[in-house]
Amino acid sequence: MRRMGSGERKSNARGMSTRTRKPRRRLGSRFAVCLENSGYPASLELHKIYRVLPDNDAAQEGDLRIVDESGEDYLYPAQWFAAVDLPRRVKTSVLRRSARLQSA
């Protein structure tokens, strides 16, 4: 493919492109707090923050894929949880603890 005469590459003194990049959208971890645990008191603690794993099929059925007290992920009704946005420091701490539990 040939470039047009006016399609020369723009660069700054450091040899890097001067075009602005779109910010990358990071798929960060999602979290939810448990509001209901009917029939699963050993697997879900009320008012505890749980990691939510992406699962489009589950979402279409009204469920969330939650990493529960067993350290494994299971489907639970989405209405049992409320999404929460955590500060970076808290998110890092929760993920670190989750990783330790899964490796144990």
C-alpha positions in Angstrom: 0.0 0.0 0.0 1.5 3.4 -1.0 1.2 6.5 1.0 -0.1 9.6 -0.5 2.3 12.5 -0.8 0.7 14.4 2.1 0.4 11.3 4.3 3.9 11.6 5.7 4.5 10.4 9.2 4.5 13.1 11.8 7.0 12.9 14.6 8.5 15.0 17.3 12.2 15.4 18.2 12.2 12.1 20.1 10.9 10.1 17.2 7.6 9.5 18.8 4.2 10.1 17.1 2.6 13.4 17.9 -0.9 12.0 17.3 -3.0 11.9 20.4 -4.0 8.4 21.5 -7.4 7.5 22.7 -7.2 6.5 26.4 -7.3 2.7 26.8 -10.3 1.4 28.5 -9.0 -1.0 31.2 -11.2 -3.8 32.1 -10.8 -3.4 35.8 -12.1 -5.8 38.4 -15.7 -5.3 39.4 -17.0 -5.7 43.0 -20.4 -6.0 44.7 -21.6 -6.1 48.2 -23.8 -8.9 49.3 -27.3 -7.9 50.4 -29.0 -11.3 50.5 -27.7 -14.8 51.1 -30.9 -17.0 51.4 -29.9 -20.6 51.6 -26.2 -19.9 51.3 -25.0 -18.5 54.6 -21.7 -20.4 54.5 -21.0 -19.2 50.9 -22.0 -15.6 51.2 -21.6 -13.2 54.1 -24.1 -10.3 54.3 -22.6 -6.9 53.7 -19.2 -8.3 52.5 -17.5 -7.2 49.3 -17.1 -9.9 46.6 -15.3 -9.9 43.3 -17.6 -10.2 40.3 -16.2 -12.0 37.2 -17.4 -11.1 33.7 -20.1 -13.5 32.4 -22.4 -12.1 29.7 -24.6 -15.3 29.6 -25.2 -15.1 33.3 -26.0 -11.4 33.2 -28.6 -12.1 30.5 -30.2 -14.6 32.9 -30.1 -12.1 35.8 -27.2 -13.7 37.6 -23.7 -12.6 38.6 -20.6 -14.8 38.7 -19.2 -14.2 42.2 -16.0 -15.5 43.8 -17.6 -16.6 47.1 -16.2 -17.8 50.5 -15.0 -21.1 49.0 -12.6 -19.1 46.7 -14.4 -20.5 43.7 -16.8 -18.6 41.4 -20.5 -19.5 41.3 -23.6 -17.9 39.9 -25.9 -16.1 42.2 -29.0 -13.8 41.6 -27.8 -10.3 40.7 -30.5 -8.8 42.9 -28.7 -10.2 45.9 -25.8 -7.8 45.3 -25.2 -4.1 44.8 -22.3 -3.0 42.6 -19.7 -0.9 44.4 -16.9 1.3 43.0 -13.8 0.9 45.2 -10.9 3.2 45.6 -7.7 1.8 43.9 -6.1 1.1 47.3 -9.0 -0.9 48.5 -9.3 -2.7 45.2 -5.7 -3.7 45.3 -6.0 -5.0 48.9 -9.1 -7.1 48.0 -7.5 -8.6 44.9 -4.3 -9.4 46.8 -6.3 -11.2 49.5 -8.4 -13.1 46.9 -5.2 -14.3 45.2 -3.8 -15.6 48.5 -7.0 -17.5 49.2 -7.1 -19.0 45.8 -3.4 -20.2 45.9 -3.8 -21.7 49.4 
